[in-house]
Amino acid sequence: MKILLIGSGGREHALAWKIAQSHYTAKLWCAPGNAGIAQETLARNGEAVECVPISAEDLNKLLEFAKLNRPDLTVVGPDNPLGMGIVDLFQKEGLTIWGPNQKAAQFEASKVFSQDFMEKYSIPTAVSGSFDNIEEALHFAEKLEGRCAVKVDGLALGKGVFICHNMEESKASIEDILKNKSFGLAGSKIVIQELLEGMEVSLHAICDGTHWKLFPTSQDHKRAFDYDEGPNTGGMGTYSPTPFLSEEEFYQTAQSIISPWMKGCQAEAIDYRGILYPGIMLTQSGPKVLEFNSRFGDPETQVYMARLESDLVEMLLASCNGSLDTVNIKWSTQSAICLVLASGGYPGKYEKGKIITGLKEANKLPNTKIFHAGTKFASDNIVTSGGRVLGITTWADTLNEARQRAYHAANLIHFDGMYCRNDIAQKALSFLKK
């Protein structure tokens, strides 16, 4: 099969790595890709993955490329092209493409749509309200005593959520979005949710319009700094599985969320084929959905691909053609962790073009894979080109061992301004000691 992968981040490198391992894959393009993806080779024939310099959001050029090269399958990584309707565009031309269509992608593209849907179909979630008026938003926040999550309605690269603990913080967030227009059109509306307390976990389910199959649990670390301090980021690290739910509790949680969600999709004629990724808060009154995402999480994908023993291409094809119920998905019993190395200043302003050293040494370590996110080639060097630069992914029989390997690998890598969180998976290890 010829496969086109769309995207350039750590998620896409992990997907490319796994797609390249499939016996189905005879040719793999990635648009636009990154320096790490360009170094992957196919297991079937040893051919290198070809990076194509087309932006993931340039739908017309992507379609032009696909019509010329006729990939047998296109795989969409990021949320923006999904929200823009790339699936609908490709399907009109008779091209097989994996990911939710534009109507289905609303679950992530619009927080207002998603929140209304959850309330309509009795999916457990937070008390919330949707607003485009500052005074009404402030009045609602006051009812919650300022303890709330203020969320940009549209897509914001994972950075459009503000956790507020008092009215001063909530007012600043509301005015920043609605008055200062800091998120542009994406912030023309906001959702305000009560501040849920508990342990947050990520669920992922692959869907084919009728059936769904659950991935193991994982936990992301959204804040920039240790102990969940600092601003929200796209994700500073993750691990899988989490210890906070027994196997029975895990499946009960998934059923309580995904079953009514699927019934709602069928009632609304939403043909959802792709990944559904709900962020879940395990509260004292039960699991509640914080938000829905319509694509693989990043960096959750990195740990999932490290643990996945089944053929990813076979899974994606089954999701496209509605035969997911015939596929048996196998997972390693080992734990995996992904530690993100970021540019100094991220998620704010940061400098690019910093030379990265130590990659070869780190990649030689056992059970270790360095996934690239914000990297590119410059002469004979690999340099930084984004906020999240690398995702050090390791796996082992125990979470603690995987964690030690990740931080050991991090000590071998250097670029100016590099920083990472030092407490990835620490909540799980503390929980396991109880």
N, C-alpha and C positions, 0 to 999 in steps of 0.2 A: 504493500500500500504506500501511496504518497500522502504525506500528512503535512499540513500547514498549522503551525502553532502561533498564536497571536499574543504578544506581550514581551516585556523586557526585564521583569523583576525576578526576585528570588523564587516566587511561586512558579514562574514560567521555567526557570532553570530546573527546578525539581521535576516539573512535568516533562520537560525535554529529556532529562536523565532517565526517567521511567519509560517514556515512549520509545526512546532509543534502545531500550532493553527488549522490546517486544519483537517476537518473530514475525509479526505482521509488517513491521516498518522497514521499507526498502529505501525511502527517501524522506527526509525531514527538513523543512524550512522553518525558520522562526523570524517573525517580523515584529519589532526590529531586532530582538535578541540582545545579548550582551557578551562580554568577553569570555565568560565562563561557558555559556551555551555554545559558543563558536568552537570550543575545544572538545565537545562531546562527539563520540563516534557511535555508529549503529552496530548493534551486536550481530545483525544478520549479514552485513557485508563489509563492515569496517569503514564505511563512507562517513565523512565528517558532516555534522549538522551545518546547514548553510543559513547564515543570518542575512536577512533581506532588509535593506534600509528603508522600511516603510513604517511610519508611526502607527501604533495600535488604534489611533482615533481617526486615521485617514481612510475612511470606509471605501471611498471611491477607488483609491489606488490599490487597496487590499482586494477589492472585487475584481479589478482589472488584472491583477496578478493571478488570482484564482481562476479566472476565465481562461487566461493564457496557459497556465500550468496544470489545471484540472486536478487538484488534490482530491484523493478519495475521501478524505476527512479533514475538516478544519476544526481546531480546538481553540476556544476563546478563553484566555486567562483573566484579564482585568474586567472590572465592572463597567467602566465608561463605554466601551464599544457595545456591550450588551444593552445598556440603557439607551444608546443611540440607535439600536435596531439592526445591528450587523447580521444577526441570525435571520431575520425576515428578509434582508437584502440578498443574502446568499441563497436562501431557500427559493426565492423567486427565480433564480437562475439555475435551479435544479442541482445545487451544490449541497452535499451533506456537511452539516456544521453542528458541533456540539456546544450547547449552552442554551439558557432560556431565551425565548423570543422577547420582543420589546414589551408586550403585555405582561408576561411573566416576570420580567426583570424589574417591574415596578416595585416588587417587594423590597428591593434595595434602593432603586432610583428615587423612590418617594417614601420618606418616613411617614408622611400623612396617610398615604394609601395603605401602607403596611399596618399602621396602628388602627385605622378604621376597620381593616379586614380582620384583625385579631379580635377586636371587640364584637364584630358582627358574628363571628363563628366561634365565640367562647373559648378562644385560645388564651391560656393564663398569661397575663401581662400586667404592667404597672398601670395605675391610675394616671391618665394623661389628658392633654388637650392640644389642639392644633391652632396656630395663630399666625396672622400676618399683620396684626395691629399691636403696637408696643404697649399701649395702656391695658388692653385686655390680657396680654401675656403677663404683664407685671402683676395684675390683679390675681391671676391664677397662681403665679409663683408665690404670692403672699399667702394664699390659702395653704400652700405647702410649707410655709415659714421659710421659704428660700431654699429648702433642702430638695433639690431637684436635678434632673439631667436635662440640659437644654440642647436640642439636636437640630442641626440644619436639615431641612427637608430633602434636599437633593444630594448628589454624590460629592464627597469632599475628601477623597483619598484617606478615609479613616480618621480624619482630623476634625470632623464637624460635630463633635460631642464635647460638651462642657459640664463637668461634675461640680455642682454648686452646693455649698453647705450653709449659706445664709443669703439674705436678700441683697447684700452688697455684691456678692459674687454673681448671683442670678441676674441682677439688674445689668451689671457690666456685660454679661454674656448676651443677654437679650438685645441690648442696645448695639453691641458690636455687630451682631448679625443683621438685625432689622433696620437699624438707623445708619450705621457706618457702612453697611453693605460689604462687609469684609469677605463674604463668600459669593458675592455677585448674585446671579440668578438662582444658584443652588440654595441660597438663603432667603429667598423671597417669602418663604413660610418656615415656621419652626414647629417642632413638637416639644412639649414640656412634659416630662414624666416625673412622678414621685421617685425619690431616691431609694432604690431598693438596696437592702443590705443582706450580705451573705457571701457565699463563695461563688465566683463566676467561672463557668466552664463553656467550652465551645462544642457544639454538636455539628456534625456534617452528615447529610444523607444524600445519596445519589438517586435521582428520580427519572422515570421514563414516561411520565404523563398519567400512569396508573399505579405503578409499583414504586416502592422505595426500599433502599437498603442502607442500613446504618453503618457509619464509620465508628471507630473507637473514640473515646473522649479525648480531649486535649484542653490545655489551658494556656491562653495568651497572656502577655504582660504588656498592657497598652501604654502605661505611663513611661516617661522618658528615663526616670531615675529610680534608684533602689527604694524599696519599701513603698512602691506606688506613689512616689512623689513626682512633681513636675507635670508638664502638659501631656495631653494625649498624643500618641504617635500612631503610625500604621501597625506597630507591633514590634517589641524589642526582644522577643524570644518566646518559645513555647516548648511544651513537652507532651508526650502521650505514652501511656494512658494516665488519667488522673485517679487518685485513690478515694475521692470524696463520695462516690456512689458505688454501691454493690452492683453486680451484674443485673440483678432483678430490678433494683431501683433505676438503673440506667435505662433499661428497656421500658419501664413504666413511665419514666420521664419523657422518653421519645414518643411513646404512644399518646400521651396526654397532649402533646404539641403537634406532632406531624400528622396524626390521624384526622383531627378536625381541620387542620390546614389543607390536607389533600381533599377532604370532602368539600371544603370551601372552594378550592380551585375547580373542582368538577362542577359545582353549582354556578360558578362565575365563568365557565368555559375558558379557563386558563390552562393551557396545555404546557405543563411545566416539565421540561426535559433538561436536566443539568444538576448542579449541586445546590441544595438548600442548606444554608449555614446559619442557624439561629444561635445568637449569643444568649446564654441562660444564666440567670441568677438563682442559686439554691437558697431560697429564703426560708424563714421559720414556718411560713404558711404554705410552703411547697415551691417547686420550680416555676419560674416566670420568665417569659421571653423579654429580653431587653431590646432586640432588634433582629430583623431578618437580613441576610446577605444572599445574593443570588450567584455566588461563585465561590471557589475555594478560598479559604482564608490564607493570609500570608503574615506570619510564617507557619501556620498550621500545616500547609501543604508539604513543607519540607519534612516534618516528622512523619506525616502519613505516608509519603512516598518511601521513606526509609523503612517503614514497617510493612508496607504492602507486598504480599507474596504473589498475588494474582497478576495477570496481564492487564495493564491499565487500558490498552487500546481495545481489548475485548469488552471491558466494562463500559467504555465511552460509546462504543458502537451499539451495545445493548441499550444504553440510555437513549440513544438517538432513535432506534427502531422499535422501542417498546417491548423488548424481550428481557428486561432486567431480572425477571423472576426465574429465568433459566440459568443465570450466572451465579456461581458460588465464589464469594469473595473471601480470600484467606489473608490473615494478618499474622505477623510475627508476634510471639509472646514477649519479645524484648521491649524495653523502654527506649524511647528516642527523645532527644532534646535538640532544639535549635537555638543557638545564641547569636543574636544580631550584633554585628559590629557597625557602628554608625559614624557619620561625619560630625565633627565638633560643631555645635550650634543647632543640629537637627532636633526637633522638627521646625525650628526657625531657620534663619539664614545660615548658610554654610558655604564653604569654598569647595571647588571641584578641582580635579587634575592632580590630586596628591598620589604619588607613586606608592604602590602597594608591594610590600616584600613579605617573604615567608610562605607564600601560597603552596609552592611545591613541597616544602618540608611538612606543612600541616596536612596536605592531602595524602601524604605517605603513611600517616598514622592509621592503625587498624580501626575498622568500623567508623571511619570518618569521611565525610563528604563536605567540601566547601562549596556551597551554592552562592553564585554571584547575584547581586541585585543591582546596585548602582556602580557598574564598572564598564570600562571600554579600553581599547588598545590605543596607545600613544607611542609611536616609534616601536621600540623593543620592550616597552613597559606596559603593565596593566595599571590603570589609574582610576581614581574615584570619579564617579559621574552622577552621584545621587546622595540622598540623605541616609538611607539604609544601604550599606555597601556590600556586606557579606553576611551569609547565614551559616555559621559553623554547625553542622549537623552530625551528631554521633549517636550510636546505639550500643546497648549492652544488656546483660541479663538483669541488672538492677538500675534504677533511676540514678542512684548516687554515683555508680560507676560511669554511666553515660555523662553525667554532669561533670565529673572530674576530667573526663576525656575532652569535653567541649572547652573547658577553661584552659586545659593544657595546650590545646591547639591554638586558642586565642593568644596565648603568650608567645607563639612563634610568628604571629602576623603583626605587621606594623604599617601604619600610614599616619601622616601628620594630622593631629586632631582626633584620632580614633578614640571612641569610647564605647562601653557596653555596660549593661546592668550586671551587677555581681550577685544577684539573688534569684536568678531564673531557677524555677522548680523548688525554691526553698520552702514555700507553703506546703507542698506535697511531702517533702522530707520531714518537716516538723509534724505534720499530721500523722505520718507513718510511725513516728517515735512515740505517739501517745499510747 
